[in-house]
Amino acid sequence: MELIFTLQQLPDAARDFIKAMGDNRLFAFNGDMGAGKTTFITEVCRQLGAADDSGSPTFSIVNEYLASDGKPIYHFDFYRIDSPQEALDLGAEDYFYSGHLCLMEWAERIGDLLPEETVEVSISELPDGSRKIEW
């Protein structure tokens, strides 16, 4: 499935993504630096009722937000991870198997550590500046 959006369409795109999530809880967002991974995840969190202070966890690796239903949302940024072992040391598997929503940037850096049921999401910038999201 794919969506094409501009910044003005971002809330609608996030709502469409949330509807399509189903029972899936693990999402690996792939895309070039600046493609809009953090921006899109921030809007998904906002649409789920999380506080507006969500942003990239580049330095903390994982941020936790509470959705309006009181359930946690885990937002990972594995950009600074050098090996899957580092992610294990941080307890990544505990988050993955918690049953809570995990939204992960740069997940390719942790290799085979991702559970099989992880949904791959690709965000790419088109020549006109809009973004294409595929999952």
N, C-alpha and C positions, 0 to 999 in steps of 0.2 A: 504494500500500500504506500502511496506517496501523497504528500501535501506540498504545495508551493505557497509561500507566504512572504509578505512584507512585514515590517515591524507593526504596522497597523492591524495586520491580520493575526499577529502572534497569539492573542488570547483565544481566538477561535481555533487556531491550529493546536494549541495545547489542550483545549477541551475535546477536540476530535481525537487526539492521541490518547487522552484519558479514557474516553469511551471505548477505544480499540484495545486497551490494555487487557481487558478481561481479567482472568485470575492470575496473569503473569505478574511477578514481583521483581524480576531481575532484568535490568535493561542496560546494555553496553552501548554508549553513544560514541560513534566513530566519525571523524572528520578532521580536516586540516585545522591548524591553529587559526582562530578567528572565524571559523565557519558558523559559529553560533550555538555550540553545545551548551555552554553555561547559560546563555541567554534563554534558550529554549527550556532547559531544566528549571531555571528560576521561575519561568512562567508556569510550567507544570506544577511546581510547588505552590505557587500563588493560587492557581486554580483549585488546588486541593485544600486551600485554607491555611497554608503555612504562612508564618510571618513574612513580612516584606524584606527581612534582613538576609534572605538566602542569597548566596553568591558562591563563587568558586572556592572550594576547599584546597587550593593548591598547596598551601603551606601546612595545613592541619591534616591533609589527606582525606579526612571524612568529616562532614558536618551533619548534625542531626537536627531536623526540623519536626515540629508537630503539626500534623494535618488537623483540620477542623474536627475530625472524629476522634482526636486524641492519640492516634497511632503515629509512630515515628516514620519519618522518611529519611533514608540515609543517602547522602550525596557524596560520592567519591570522586576524587581527581587523582589518578594514579600517575600523572605526568612525572612526578619527582621520584617514583619508585624505580629502582634499578633492577629488581629481580622479583619473581613470584615469592621467594622466601621472605622478602621484606614485607609483602602484603600479609603473609601468614603470621609473621611476628606481630603485626598490628591487629591480628584477630579478624581479618577479612572474612574468613569462613563463618565465623560466628554471626556476622551480619548477614551473609548470604543465606544462611539456613534459619534465620530468625522468623521468616514468614512475612517480614515487613518489606516495604518498597525500597529497592536499592537502585539508584540512578548513578551510573558510573561513566566518567569521562576517562579517556585513554586506557580503557580496560585491556587493550591488546598488549599492554606492558606487563600484565600478570599472567599471560599465556594460558596454559591448561588449568589454571586454578578456578576459572569460571565454571560454574555448574552448567550441565548440558542444557538446561531449560532457559538459559539466558537468551533474551531476545536482542538481536543485533539491530541497532538503529544507526542509519547513516545520514549525516547532514552535510550537504555540499552547497557551496555558493555558486549560483548561476551567473552568467555574464552580466545580466541586468541588475545584479545585487540581491535578488531574491534568493531564498533558500529552498532546497528540495530535501524533504525528509522521507526516508524509506525505511520500512521495517518489515 
